[in-house]
């Protein structure tokens, strides 16, 4: 997840107060995959590189908070994906 921390940290500097960060994709919730297809996708990613994979939504939220964002909205999307809407608060 190192790359994720760097990506969020770099974006922190690009946003002013109230700026919006939008993330889309598959996520685990409370440590569990939300669909068998996401679990298979996660295994495929990790087989290519152990640093890759489907992330825990809660861990992404924590990264956002550390970078000065608040998770304002979670929207369930087609194909077992989610949209995460963060707002810059610092």
C-alpha positions, 0 to 999 in steps of 0.5 A: 500500500506504499504507493497509495500513501504516496498518491494520497499525500501528493494529492493533498498538496493539489487541493484547497479547502473543500476540494474533492478527491474521487476514487472508484474501484473494488474495495473490501469492506470490514476485511471481506470481499464484497463479491467473488469476482472481486476476490478473484481479481484481488488474487490475480493482482497479487499474483502479479505483484504482492504489493497490488490488490483490492484495498480495504475501504477502511484503510483507504479512509484512514489514509485520506484522513491522515492527508486531511480529507474526510470521506463524505460519501460512499456510493455502490456502483455497478460490477461490485465497485464503489465510488468514494468521495473525499473532501479536503478539510485541512 
